[in-house]
Amino acid sequence: MKQPVFAGTGHAAGAGLSMPRAASQAEAPHHVITAADLRRAAWTSSLGSALEYYDFALYSLASALIFGPLFFPGQSPTVALIASFGTYFLGFAVRPVGGILFGMLGDRYGRKLVLLITVTLMGGASTAIGLIPTYQSIGIGAPAILILLRLLQGLGAGAEQAGAAVLMTEYAPRGRRGFYAALPFLGIQIGTVVAAVVYFALLFHVTDVLQGWMWRLPFLISSVILVVALYMRATLKESPAFAEIEEEERARSASLPDVVRQSWKTILLGMGLRMAENGGSSIYQVLAVSYSVNIVGMRNATGALSLLCAALVGTIFVPLSGLLSDRFGRVRVYRGFAILQLVAAIPVWYVLSLGILPLTIIALSVALGCATWGMFGTQGALLPELFGARHRYLGVSMTREVSAVLSGGLAPLAGSLLIAWISTAHHGAPRPGQQAWLPLAGYVMLLSAMTIIATFFTPDPRNRDLLDRRDMIDT
């Protein structure tokens, strides 16, 4: 007989922990979550995150290294890079639309259905990128198709991470939510590692990756992750907290204006919390790689190698941050990682400007693997616990995706414009954009400071009742 982990309310502990109360015989079977169900939820959420961040890292590396000449030829390298990062930004710009649309569906029809839809959109669009012709074959139609697929990718991604965070927070036993809600975000490292390994191998062994079909291979690999993720999600039980209030939600589904009116303070604070994490993630995964390769002059493969090492460090700090947040509180741990990112910004970017591979690897591992992804692991339970049960999915989706446009989506574009400005000011120097490291560090510090300030206005929601319809912050 399977051991019940908890039953719908989020009050009882899981297998291997003390259990304050046993599952009531009167409770419906679908409200009872076993240890096996908890493991399956963690795996399927992680696979979805792996697919999203494989696609994210893949598109990031492709934007920094190959999309310019493939889809925007005839431009100067700087203009082609800006155009390439422009398509990257569009994927972020459409994410709030996906977050709102699928967030409302998730609050009304359940987490499982929406997570099936979002993973299909992301994986299908990424696979299709590997099939489209280049500018050389069909002209202006090539970047147009690329933009369309990037928009579809962004729509699906708009609710994927929010859904994974909400699902695992609602599945996890009280007292361990921080740890379990951080586990899906290991998919970030899995996806980033796989993308970096694929690109490193490709760039290391192929003299000219732009010739032939080899650049397509990393995108086609998305189809493999998609098939596995779809199979696991199709057999997943619905979130127990949603199952408790399912009938009520279908009768009283909150509209977007209602959620904004009731939760605007929570949404704004959540966006403030995301500035350092999401902005830092994009800056270090995209802009730092591009800066090291295109401005400082390091080999293409070294950018992928540095990102790979940072992701490996992240596999330690994501679950560790979740464990720390269970013990010391979500907000305190989150603030600590934000302070680390702020303090490290200047030395990290100075090291990146030197172009020395071992130092570049260490710098990215500290900035991205430790500070940025430490915040991300803590955020897994923090954001869902801040919102009430009736609109948790929509609230988390709006918070994550609107902030993603303002921080993560704009960061590479703004950074590339900063580099272009510095390059113009230092025209004639051997590497005119190299001195951009200082304003780029200042940009990271600004985003980090915004998050640190937000933490002082955020109540710690650790272990709150997940069936409470109210937000932690009254409006």
Secondary structure, DSSP 4 states (H G I P E B T S, - for coil): -PPEEEESSS-S--TTS--SSPPPTTS-GGGEEEHHHHHHHHHHHHHHHHHHHHHHHHHHHHHHHTHHHHHSTTS-HHHHHHHHHHHHHHHHHTHHHHHHHHHHHHHHH-HHHHHHHHHHHHHHHHHHHTTS--HHHHTTHHHHHHHHHHHHHHHHHHHHHHHHHHHHHHHSPTT-HHHHHHGGGHHHHHHHHHHHHHHHHHHHH-S-TTSTTGGGHHHHTHHHHHHHHHHHHHTPPPPHHHHHHHHHHHHSPPPHHHHHHHHHHHHHHHHHHHHHHHHHHHIIIIIHHHIIIIIS---HHHHHHHHHHHHHHHHHHHHHHHHHHHHH-HHHHHHHHHHHHHHHHHHHHHHHHHT-HHHHHHHHIIIIIIIIHHHHHHHHHHHHHHS-GGGHHHHHHHHHHHHIIIIIIHHHHHHHHHHHHHHHHTTTSSSTTGGGHHHHHHHHHHHHHHHHHHHTT----TT--TT--S-SS--
